[in-house]
Amino acid sequence: MSDRELRIMLINAINPQVEVETRYPNLGLAYLASSARKHLPKTRMRFWIEDRDIEKKAEAIQPDIACISSVSQNYNIAQRYSSHFAQQNIPVILGGIHISALPETIPLNVLAACVGEGEMTFVDIIAALDANKLDREHLADIPGLLYRNDDGQLHSTGPRPQIGILDDIPMPARDLLPISRHAYMFTSRGCPYRCAFCASSRFWRSLRFFSAEYVVEEIKTLVQGFSVTMISLYDDLFVANRPRLEKIVMLLEREKLLGKVRFTCSCRANLVDEDLARLLVRMGVVSVGMGLESGDDQTLKQLKSGPISVAANYNAINCLKRAGIFANASFVIGSQHETREQIMKTYTFIKKSKLDLFDVYLLTPLPGTPVWDEAVNRKLVSSNLEDWSQLDVNVYRSPEKAIIMSETLRRKEVIGLYRKFRTLRFWRNLLKVIRHPMRRDLPRMAWALIVERFTS
């Protein structure tokens, strides 16, 4: 162990001009920092979590290491940052969902990539840095890494076992992040379902939960330590374990937190019933988001896993609305065999439903998913993709780049239908958001969208 202070730069590779990418700070990087602090208490470390002006900030910070996390759509940005640090002889570690799905895309100038869940791998990397052993000879002993040998061949150090008990992970280092009165948190990792387009369920591989006690303690920290009044629970499926949910509500009541903070969360339509809706209301959940995906049963079967139907979608919306909860949803159009008539069934579903806010996306092949495999087989994509922003699910920014999965409709038709949905979204959401709990974020979001519009 050295006496020097390690200067560690954690970078979230995003497009800072895009509103949705800047909406919340990166908790994944904050988990890395808190884990290093817990497991290396005698190591002197200073962390920075950054997502913009990276080159300028790196010049001021002079980091000993740069750790870059990236999703696929922003992988070109991550590669640019990697090149910058490599030119400065600063070692680079890549992490995040993209490199875990497509490890063969690791650049030659990157020291190593962290594959899968990163906390304990990161601890080992920082320990090696502190011991002046941050080289491939010593990294070979750290499971969960991938790197290129001198001849360019990929080498894997083998998989790292997943963290068995999530409560062993310390709460994210929010002292490194800007925290507003509307914050977010995770209470689980993974999802019991395997929808065809979802990369998250492949990254986490299995569903694991933080305990109810851990969750309530983190909520308490946000409310009492950061004056947070609304928390968005960003789990893939917060309600997956109903007994745990019931215990969370009981502990919130015991801690006298009920009524002091409101929540938003995600649900799956076939899991929503009157009892769940009442439990969510008791907890203080005011808004629920669901991936309803389609208003056509055949398309739902192609996209979703497990039991699901248009009837269940309608029922979920109505249950939530009767309980006084705002019901929001996302939809996906443009599947391989989806016809114009089937897409318009989704359009009609939205108009007839009691939904509050909704969003729509084109089916996009994300690495690690069956949709990606299909796109590879059809030679629509490959791991040698030059412009990774083609995988941006928010197609409205650059529709000409979109990868079209449909085999029944021409590109022009798919984009035209997408724009039709976007027009409906604009007017419907405009009318609904005035009464919605998310209206508190409107000024900030509106300004960010204006900046996005005139800088893109």
PyMOL commands that set and color helices and strands:
alter all, ss='L'
color gray80, all
select helices_A, chain A and resi 19-22+27-39+54-61+72-87+97-101+103-105+119-130+136-139+166-168+174-176+200-204+212-226+238-240+242-254+269-271+274-283+297-303+310-322+340-352+370-377+388-391+395-397+399-401+411-435+437-455
alter helices_A, ss='H'
color red, helices_A
select strands_A, chain A and resi 6-12+45-50+65-69+92-95+112-114+145-148+154-156+182-185+188-189+208-209+230-233+262-267+285-293+326-333+358-362
alter strands_A, ss='S'
color yellow, strands_A
deselect
rebuild
show_as cartoon
